[in-house]
Amino acid sequence: MARKLKTTKPVGPPQGWVVSDSYQISPQVTLTKGDECRIKGEQGKYKFMRHVVNTNLDPQSEWIDLWGGSHGHGQWRSIQVERLKHIPQKRVRKKKEPQSPK
């Protein structure tokens, strides 16, 4: 006989956690969900998932959740904000227009 599964409400973050889908590194750079970044002192690229502040603790705890790593070895990482390193996007160079002969 099959067991009946109980239906429950979706589980969200615990009370006291402030979760954000973006994080401002500097006045010019803001990470949003899916942006690539690195961890200082480690190999591989990671995708930014969320920024979390736990207000239940004194002093408040703050961290960043990332997904990624070395090629073929993706993993979930939660790191301190100080270890985050932004990867600037490559510039798109404009092609030079051919000059007309004089």
Residue pairs with C-beta under 8 A, 6 or more apart in sequence:
13 19
13 52
14 56
15 56
16 54
16 55
16 56
17 52
17 53
17 54
17 55
17 56
18 52
18 53
18 55
19 50
19 51
19 52
20 50
20 51
20 52
21 32
21 33
21 50
21 51
22 30
22 31
22 32
22 33
22 51
23 30
23 31
23 48
23 51
23 64
23 81
23 84
24 30
24 31
25 31
25 84
25 86
29 86
31 37
31 48
31 86
32 48
33 48
33 49
33 50
34 47
34 48
35 47
35 48
36 45
36 46
36 47
36 48
36 68
36 87
37 45
37 46
37 47
37 48
37 66
37 84
37 85
37 86
37 87
38 44
38 45
38 46
38 84
38 85
38 86
38 87
39 46
39 66
39 77
39 79
39 83
39 84
39 85
40 83
40 84
40 85
41 83
43 69
43 70
44 68
44 69
44 70
44 71
44 73
45 68
45 69
45 87
46 66
46 67
46 68
46 69
46 77
47 66
47 67
47 68
48 64
48 66
49 65
49 66
49 67
50 64
50 65
51 62
51 63
51 64
51 65
51 81
52 62
52 63
52 64
52 65
52 78
53 60
53 61
53 62
54 60
54 61
54 62
62 80
62 81
63 78
63 79
63 80
63 81
64 78
64 79
64 80
64 81
64 84
65 76
65 77
65 78
66 76
66 77
66 78
66 79
67 74
67 75
67 76
67 77
68 74
68 75
68 77
69 75
69 77
